[in-house]
Amino acid sequence: MLSASSIFQEIKSDPDAFRFFVSVAAKGETQGGWENGRIAELLDDEVLRPKVLRHGEDESKHGRIFRRLLEQRGLRCVEVDPEADYCMHLERWGIGLSHRRLETSKPLSEEEVISYLVHSRVTEQRAAEEVDLMVKLFGDDPDIGPAVRMIADDEINHLSYCHEELLRLSAEGWEEYIRRMLEAYAKAEIKAYRKTSLAFVDRMADILSWNPLKKGLLKLGVHAKYFIERLVTWRRMVRLAPPVRPGALG
C-alpha cells in the first residue's frame, strides 16, 4: 500500500534514505536562515527588521534540529542533488529575492520587501503543510516527535507574521500589487515543488531499490497533486486572513 505513512516509515527505517530526507530539510532551513539574516541587514524599516531577524533565527534553529536528528543516529548531512534543491528551483522560477541581490549592500525597496514577504507567505504555507504531515506521522515518535512538534509551532508563528505584514501593507495601498504577486508566486511555487518532488522520488527509488511500478505510481501521484494544485488548490496560498497569532514574531 502506497500510503504516506508506509512510505515515510520506510524512509525512516533506512539510514541512507533517512539521511537524504533530513539533509534536504536541513539544507532548506539553513538557507532560509541565511536569506532572512541578509534581508534583515538590508532593511531600513526598524520595526520590521527584528521580526525578519527572528524568522531567520528560527529557520537556522530548524536546520540545527534536523542535523541533530541525524547525529542521534550517527549520521551526517549529505550533499543535496541540485534537482532536489527546492530553494534553487524557487530562485530559478523568479520567486523572492535572488542570492545575487542579497549579496549586495543596497537597502531594499518597498517592492523588494513585498517580494520577500510574498515569497515567505507562499513557501511557509508549504512548509506548514509538510511539517503538519510529519506531526501526524511521527508526532508520538520519541526521537522525531519533539522536533517536528517544535518546528510545527514555529511555522504557525511564521505564517501569522506573513499574513499580518501583508495585510498591513495592503491597507497602505499595496493590495492589488500584493494580490498579483501572490498569484504569480503561488503558481511558480507549485512548479518548483513538483520538480523537487520528482527528483526526491528518483533519489529514494535508487536508495530503497523501489521497483519501476512503485516508482512510477509515486511519480504519477506527484503529477496528480500538481494538476490539482494548478487548477484549484493554489488559491490557499494567496488568501490573506487575520493572523492566528497576532504579533507572533514581536
C-alpha positions, 0 to 999 in steps of 0.5 A: 500500500502506497500510503504516506505513512508506509512510505515515510516509515520506510524512509525512516527505517533506512539510514541512507534514505533517512539521511537524504530526507533530513539533509534536504530539510536541513539544507532548506532551513539553513538557507532560509536562515541565511536569506532572512539574516541578509534581508534583515541587514538590508532593511531600513524599516526598524520595526520590521527588521527584528521580526525578519531577524527572528524568522531567520533565527528560527529557520537556522534553529530548524536546520540545527534540529534536523542535523541533530536528528541525524547525529542521534543516529550517527549520521551526517548531512549529505550533499543535496542533488541540485534537482532536489534543491527546492530553494534553487528551483524557487530562485530559478522560477523568479520567486523572492529575492535572488542570492545575487541581490542579497549579496549586495549592500543596497537597502531594499525597496518597498517592492523588494520587501513585498517580494520577500514577504510574498515569497515567505507567505507562499513557501511557509504555507508549504512548509506548514503543510509538510511539517503538519504531515510529519506531526501526524506521522511521527508526532508520538515518535520519541526521537522525531516527535519533539522536533517536528512538534517544535518546528510545527509551532514555529511555522504557525508563528511564521505564517501569522507574521506573513499574513499580518505584514501583508495585510498591513501593507495592503491597507497602505495601498499595496493590495492589488500589487500584493494580490498579483504577486501572490498569484504569480508566486503561488503558481511558480511555487507549485512548479518548483515543488513538483520538480523537487518532488520528482527528483526526491522520488528518483533519489529514494527509488535508487536508495530503497531499490523501489521497483519501476511500478512503485516508482512510477505510481509515486511519480504519477501521484506527484503529477496528480497533486500538481494538476490539482494544485494548478487548477484549484488548490493554489488559491490557499496560498494567496488568501490573506486572513487575520493572523492566528497569532497576532504579533507572533514574531514581536 
